[in-house]
Amino acid sequence: MSAPNSSTDYYEVLQVSPTASPEVIEAAYQGLMRKYGADADPAVRELRQHVEAAFAVLSNEGRRAAYDAVRDGAPARPEPPAEPEPYTFRPATVVECPRDPGVQTALRCSRCETPICPKCLIQSPVGARCRDCARIVKSPIYTLNNRGIARAAVASLVGGVVMGLIWGLVLLPFTFGFFSIFLGAGLGYAFTRALEVATGRKRGPIVVSFAIAGIGVAWGMTLLFIPMRLAFYGLVAAGIAAYLAYQNLR
């Protein structure tokens, strides 16, 4: 990155008048630093370097006088050795967090200076940020596009019909009593595998919903083979299947 050269006008960099007071210069510097923030763009970082270099000169009375002399064309007097400036503690302003009303905080987002509190801040590699600036990206395993949703819907419907026919034609005796546990486990495994194949091993509430819907279709198919009063016994197996599918696909 190039540093400010001798032809750079520090007053223009800070966008202030050559007669500006130290307070105005500091306010201009703070405003520009908030504007540029912690953006990693090379062009923005170079602008920040110019602003910091200009403020380092114009905020110091001796350096500013020497700079003004050179800027006005007069020979510069030797600048006395700079003395370290004492650190001045400036307490942060305590305000109410906009995301969590009632919570007082002095924290600020390191990018946009928005007030944040311990409840809503996101700790990033470059400091604490608000949720808007943190740009949280959802894990791909929980992201399902329209094509994936369509495939999951087809798998749920077709799987429900097929498993319902198998349930009614072959596995109906296992609907009652202790065997319903094994029937439910089998249904849960079958729909877990079907949805995994259809969605590419995706997870999340949408996939779980399609799996449970398919189990519901399978149970409904049993009504073709047994009366309603007996079909209620199948709800035990369906409930076990839905629970296992939820645990596997959530």
C-alpha positions in Angstrom: 0.0 0.0 0.0 1.3 3.4 -0.9 1.7 5.9 1.9 0.7 9.6 1.6 3.4 11.5 -0.3 4.7 15.0 0.1 2.1 16.5 -2.3 -0.8 15.2 -0.2 -2.9 18.0 1.4 -3.8 16.7 4.8 -6.6 19.2 5.2 -8.2 17.9 2.0 -7.8 14.3 3.3 -9.7 15.1 6.5 -12.1 17.4 4.5 -11.5 20.4 6.9 -10.4 24.0 6.5 -6.7 24.9 7.2 -8.0 27.1 10.0 -10.0 24.2 11.6 -9.8 23.9 15.4 -8.4 20.7 17.0 -11.9 19.7 17.9 -13.1 19.9 14.4 -10.1 17.9 13.1 -10.7 15.2 15.6 -14.4 15.0 14.8 -13.6 14.8 11.1 -11.1 12.0 11.7 -13.6 10.0 13.9 -16.3 10.4 11.2 -14.1 9.2 8.4 -12.9 6.2 10.4 -16.5 5.2 11.1 -17.2 5.7 7.4 -14.4 3.5 6.2 -14.8 1.0 9.2 -12.8 -2.2 9.1 -13.4 -2.9 5.4 -10.8 -5.2 4.0 -11.0 -3.7 0.5 -7.4 -2.6 -0.5 -8.7 0.8 -1.8 -10.5 1.5 1.5 -7.5 0.5 3.6 -5.3 2.9 1.6 -7.8 5.7 2.3 -7.7 4.8 6.0 -3.9 5.1 5.9 -4.2 8.6 4.4 -6.7 9.6 7.0 -4.5 8.3 9.9 -1.4 10.0 8.5 -3.2 13.3 8.1 -4.6 13.1 11.7 -1.2 12.1 13.1 0.2 15.4 11.8 -2.7 17.8 12.2 -3.7 16.6 15.7 -0.2 17.5 17.1 0.4 21.2 17.5 4.1 21.1 16.7 3.8 18.8 13.7 0.9 20.8 12.4 2.9 24.1 12.6 5.8 22.5 10.7 3.4 21.1 8.1 1.7 24.5 7.7 5.0 26.2 7.2 6.0 23.8 4.5 2.6 23.9 2.9 2.7 27.7 2.8 6.2 27.7 1.2 8.1 28.9 4.3 11.2 26.9 5.5 10.2 24.5 8.2 11.7 24.8 11.6 13.2 21.7 13.1 10.5 19.8 15.0 11.3 19.1 18.6 11.3 15.5 19.6 7.8 14.3 20.1 6.9 13.5 23.6 4.6 10.5 24.2 1.1 11.8 24.8 -0.5 10.6 28.0 -3.3 8.2 27.7 -6.7 9.7 28.4 -9.4 7.4 29.4 -12.7 8.1 27.7 -15.6 6.2 29.2 -17.9 4.8 26.5 -21.5 6.0 26.4 -24.0 3.5 27.9 -27.1 3.2 25.8 -30.0 0.8 25.4 -29.4 -2.1 23.0 -31.7 -1.7 20.0 -32.1 -5.5 19.5 -32.7 -6.2 23.2 -34.7 -3.4 24.7 -34.1 -2.9 28.4 -30.4 -4.1 28.2 -27.9 -1.3 28.8 -24.6 -1.6 27.0 -21.5 0.3 26.1 -20.4 -2.2 23.4 -20.4 -1.2 19.7 -20.2 -3.2 16.5 -16.6 -3.1 15.2 -17.9 -2.4 11.7 -20.9 -0.1 11.9 -20.7 1.2 15.5 -24.2 0.0 16.2 -24.8 -0.6 20.0 -24.7 -4.3 20.8 -25.0 -6.3 24.0 -23.7 -9.7 25.1 -27.0 -11.2 24.1 -27.0 -10.2 20.5 -23.3 -9.8 19.6 -21.5 -12.2 17.2 -17.8 -12.7 18.0 -16.0 -12.7 14.7 -12.2 -12.9 13.9 -12.1 -9.1 13.6 -14.0 -8.3 16.8 -17.6 -8.2 18.1 -20.2 -7.4 15.5 -23.9 -7.0 15.2 -25.9 -9.7 13.4 -26.2 -7.6 10.2 -22.5 -7.1 9.8 -21.5 -10.6 10.9 -23.2 -12.0 7.8 -23.9 -15.4 9.4 -24.0 -18.1 6.7 -26.3 -21.0 7.3 -24.6 -24.4 7.0 -25.1 -26.0 3.6 -26.4 -29.2 5.2 -29.5 -27.2 6.4 -30.0 -25.3 3.1 -32.5 -26.9 0.7 -33.2 -25.3 -2.7 -36.4 -25.6 -4.7 -35.2 -28.7 -6.5 -34.3 -30.4 -3.3 -37.7 -29.5 -1.8 -39.4 -31.0 -4.9 -37.4 -34.2 -4.6 -38.2 -34.5 -0.9 -41.9 -34.0 -1.6 -41.8 -36.8 -4.2 -39.9 -39.1 -1.9 -42.3 -38.4 0.9 -45.4 -39.2 -1.2 -44.0 -42.1 -3.2 -42.4 -43.6 -0.1 -45.6 -43.2 1.9 -47.7 -45.0 -0.7 -45.2 -47.8 -1.2 -44.6 -48.3 2.5 -48.3 -48.1 3.2 -49.0 -50.9 0.7 -46.3 -53.0 2.3 -47.6 -52.2 5.7 -51.2 -53.2 4.8 -50.4 -56.3 2.7 -47.4 -57.8 4.5 -46.8 -56.1 7.9 -50.3 -55.7 9.1 -50.0 -58.4 11.8 -47.0 -56.4 13.3 -49.2 -53.4 13.9 -50.5 -54.7 17.2 -48.8 -55.3 20.5 -45.1 -55.5 21.1 -44.2 -55.9 17.4 -45.4 -52.3 16.7 -42.1 -51.1 18.1 -40.1 -53.0 15.5 -42.5 -51.8 12.8 -42.1 -48.2 13.9 -38.3 -48.5 13.9 -38.3 -50.0 10.4 -40.6 -47.2 9.1 -38.4 -44.5 10.7 -35.2 -46.0 9.2 -36.9 -46.4 5.7 -38.0 -42.7 5.6 -34.7 -41.5 6.9 -32.8 -43.2 4.2 -35.4 -42.2 1.5 -35.1 -38.5 2.4 -31.4 -38.6 2.7 -31.1 -40.0 -0.8 -33.6 -37.6 -2.2 -32.1 -34.4 -0.7 -28.4 -35.4 -0.7 -28.2 -36.1 3.0 -29.7 -32.7 4.0 -31.0 -32.0 7.5 -33.4 -29.6 9.1 -37.0 -28.9 9.8 -38.1 -29.1 6.2 -36.6 -32.5 5.7 -38.1 -33.7 9.0 -41.5 -32.4 7.9 -41.5 -34.4 4.7 -40.4 -37.5 6.5 -43.2 -37.3 9.0 -45.7 -36.4 6.2 -44.6 -39.6 4.4 -45.1 -41.7 7.5 -48.6 -40.2 7.8 -49.4 -41.2 4.2 -48.2 -44.7 5.0 -50.4 -44.9 8.0 -53.3 -43.6 6.0 -52.8 -46.3 3.4 -53.6 -48.9 6.0 -57.2 -47.6 6.1 -57.6 -49.4 2.7 -57.1 -52.7 4.5 -58.5 -52.4 8.0 -61.3 -50.4 9.6 -60.6 -47.1 11.4 -61.0 -48.5 14.9 -58.1 -50.9 14.2 -56.0 -48.5 12.3 -55.6 -46.4 15.5 -53.3 -49.1 16.8 -50.9 -48.3 14.0 -50.5 -44.8 15.4 -48.0 -46.3 17.9 -45.8 -47.5 15.1 -46.3 -44.3 13.2 -45.3 -42.2 16.3 -42.2 -44.3 16.9 -41.2 -43.9 13.2 -41.8 -40.1 13.3 -39.7 -39.8 16.4 -36.8 -41.7 14.9 -37.0 -39.8 11.7 -36.9 -36.5 13.7 -33.9 -37.6 15.6 -32.0 -38.6 12.5 -32.9 -35.7 10.2 -33.2 -32.7 12.5 
